[in-house]
Structure formats: C-alpha cells, structure tokens
C-alpha cells in the first residue's frame, strides 16, 4: 500500500475516508452549515430531504470529499465537477468529451464517510459498522449464496458477525461497481474471505478474474470494502488515506 499522491495512475485504486460523529445532536449543525455552500442547488435540496442532521452531513460530506479529491487528479476546480445519477441512482461524473475518465463511488454509515476513485475502470465501495444492527444470520440465509452461508457458519460464534459484515460489504462493493443497485440477485455470486475473492453462478455473464477485491478495518468499529474491475492478471495498487473533517470545511 502506497502513500497518496497527486497523480492518478491507470493501476491505482484510491480510497479516502473521513471519521465523523454518529450522533444527531447540535455538533453536526456547524459542520453542515459550512458544507452546504460547497454543494449545488440540487444537492442542497437533496440533503434537506434527509430527516436527521447526521444523514444530511454524510451526504454533503460525500460530495465535498469527492470534489476535493477529483480536483487533485483532474483539471477542473473543486466547484467544477458535476454529477448525474444513472438509472439505478449511482452518481457519475458528467463532463465534456476528452475529460479524464475518472470514476468514483461513495459510501457512508454511522461514524464514517468514504469514497473510492479509479481511472477508466468501474469501482464500488462500501463501509459498514462491524456491529451492524439487524438479523445478520437471517439476512445471510435469505440473500447469500450457499458457499457464503457455509463460510459464516464454519466460524466460531464470536467471529460470525464480523464474517457476515465482511461478506456483506464486499458484495455491496461489487454491486455498486456494477452500478445496478440491488436489482442484481445477491445469491448469483459468492464472496470468499482470506483473501477476498468472488465466484459467479453458472449463467452469470461475469468472471472472477475480472475483479479486484480489497477489504480493511480502518477503525476498530468499521469494515471497508472495495471492488474494482480489472483485466485478467492485472495488478492494482491501493492508495488509502484518512482525511480530517476540518480539511473539508
């Protein structure tokens, strides 16, 4: 893993993340007030539709984090990047022909916002709390591939929650890289751990050698996953960095 640099190479996969408070008290309001002027009118309207301050802040922070990072790699100023959503809601860059083929993806959960970047390749990121609420075992039995269920159930009881979240974040990262949301059946592909790997059911028009998967715990309470498209045999390089919240205000 290498330090962050200002030039994005074709084999780089860049991840930046910001740790934020996960409460909904008054502490988030000043930060949100400083973020909103950096958004477009449409984005401010979108943020206003969230009920809780923490969700409005996470949305705003994700857009600001992406714009600041893209401006390190491209020619547009921070305010010059414009986004549009595809048919499944995934934000993508809009721009003039000849602009760098920069790709990005955003994810946030309680306490963290993250964004992934790549040049000319599909990328998806997902971050989740390790102590993710919800019936993990029930979700796995309902949505996961048989191999993933066996992977979870083969582990000691105390390790099963982390195994579930690890698989979930990698599955989400792949689905987000594909840009099709949850319209993709989650049981049509299986995630393996140690090291992360993907395998597809017969009939799925995809191949495990076409994907690079990566996972880490940037904090003791968060699990972060990345999926990036690659050519068979291509080696990709991770560039990961934490960004202080104050830098973005």
N, C-alpha and C positions, 0 to 999 in steps of 0.2 A: 504494500500500500504506500502511495507516494503523497507528498505534500501537495496542497492545492497550488496551481499555477494559473497565469492569466491566459494561456493559450490552450484551447481545447483540441487535442489530437483526435484522429479518427478512431483510435482504440481506447480512448478514455471513457470511463463512466464516472461521472461526478455526482457526489451526494453532499448536500448541505442540510444541516438541521439546526433548529432553534428550540431551546428549552423554555417553556412558558409556564406560568401558574395555571393550575387547573380549577381554581375556584371561580366563582361568579360574583365576587364582591366588587367593591369600588376600585380595587387596584388595577383592574383591566381597563377602566374607562379612560385614564390619561393616555395610555399607550394606544388605544383605539383611536382617540381623537387626533393623535399625531400620525396615524397610519392612513386615515380616510382621505386626506388631501392628495395622497400618492396614488389613489385609485381613479378610474374613470367614473363618469356619472352612472353608467350601467352597473359597475361593480359596487359602487356605494349603495345603489338601490338593492342590489342582491344581498349585500351584507345586512342591510336593515331588515330583511325578511327573517333573519335568524332571531329566535326568541331570547337567547342568552348572550350576555356580553362575551363569554369565552368563545362562543361559536362565531360571533361577528369578528372578534380579534383573530381567530385562527384563519378564517377566510381571507381577511385583509393581509395578514402576515404572509400567507402563502403567496399571494400575488406580488407583494413587495419583494419577498425573498427571490422569487423567480426573476423579476425585472432587474434587480440589482446584479444577480449572478449572470444573466444573459448579457448584460452590458459589459461584463468583463471579457466575454468571448466573442461578441459581435460588434457591429459598428454603430448600432442605434444607441442614443442616450437612454437613461433609465426610463424616462417617460415615453419613449418612442415605441415600445413594444406593445403590440395589440394582440388580443386573444379572441378566439371564437371557439365554440363548443361543437363537437361533432354530433352525429345523430344520437349517440349514447351519453352525451353530457361531458365527454372528456375535453378539457381545454387544450387548444393547439394554437400555435403561432399563425398569425396572418401577416403577410408582407409582400413586398414586390418581388418579381422574378429575379433570380440571381442572389437573393439574400442567403446567408449561410443556412444549411439545412439543420438548424438546431432543433432538437426535440427535448421536451421536458415532461415531468409528471409531478403532481403534488399529493401529499397525504398528511393528515393531521389526526391526532387523538388527544385525549386528556394529557396535558403537560408537554406536548411536543408537536412541532410542525416541521416537515421535511420536504425536500424537493430533489429530484434526480434529473440529470442532464446528459445528453449524448449528442453526437454529431452524425446525422444521417442514419440513425437506427431507432427502432421502436424501443421505448423504455417505460417501465412501470415501477412505482414504489408503493410500499405500504408500511405503516407504523401502527402498532397496537400496544396497549398496556399488557405486560406479562400476566398480571392478574386480571385479565379481560373478563368482564362480567358476562353472564349468560351460561346456558347449559352446553358447555363445550362438548361433552360426550354425546349429547343428543344431536347437536348440530353435525358432528362427525358422522354419526350413524345415518343421518338423513341425507347429507350432501357430499360426503367424502367418498373417494374410491376405496375399494376393499383393501388394497395394499396400505393405504394411509391409516385406516382403522386398525389394521394389524400392527402397524408401526407404533401407534399410540398405546394400544393395549398391551404390547410386549414390554413396556417400560414400567418401572416401579411406580406405585401410585403417586408418590410425591413429584415425579417427573412428567406426569401425563399432561398437566395443564400447560407447561412450557412446550411440550411436544405439539400439542394442539395449536397453540398460538404460532409456533414456528411454521407449521404446515399452512395454517390459515394465511399468514402474511405472505408467504411465497406464492400461494395460489392467487391471492388478491393482486400481487405484483404482476404476475403473468397475465391475468385477465385485464388489468389496467393497461399493460403494454399493448395488448391486442386492441384496446380501445372499444370493446364491445360490451362493457359492463357485465352484469350478471345474466345476460342473455346466453352466455356460454354455460352449459351444464358442468358443474364443478366435478362431477364423477367421471367426466370424459378424460381426465388426465390425473396423474398421481405424482405427488411430491415425495421425494426421498430426502432424508436428512443425513448429515455426517458423511460426505459433504452434500450440500443441496443439489438435487437433480430432479429432472422431470421426465415422465414417461407418459405416452399417449395411448388411449384405447385404439384398437383396430378400427379403421374407418375415419379417424380424425386426420385431417389434412395438415399435419404438422409433424415435426421430428425433434427428438430430444437434443440432437447435436446442433440444432439451430438456435439454442438458447443458453445464455449465461445467467446463472443464478448466484446470488450472494446474500448473506444474512449476518447480522451482528446485533448485539445488545449495546446501544450507545450509552444507556444508563441501566442501572440495576432493575428499573421498572418498565423498560420499553424494549420491544423487539422490532427490528427494522429489516425489511427485505427489498431486494432489487431484482428485477428481471429485465434483461436486455437482449435483443435479437443479435445474433452473430452468424457469420459464415462457419460451416463445419471446420473445426480445427483452429479457428481464430482465437487468439489470446487477448482478453480485455483486461484493462488495468483500473483498479478502483482508486479514486481520489476522494477522501472523506474528510469533512471538516465541520466542526461546530461553529456557529455564528452567534455572537452575543446579541441579545434582543436590542440593546441600546444602539448598536451599529445601524439598525434598520429604522430607527425612529427619526 
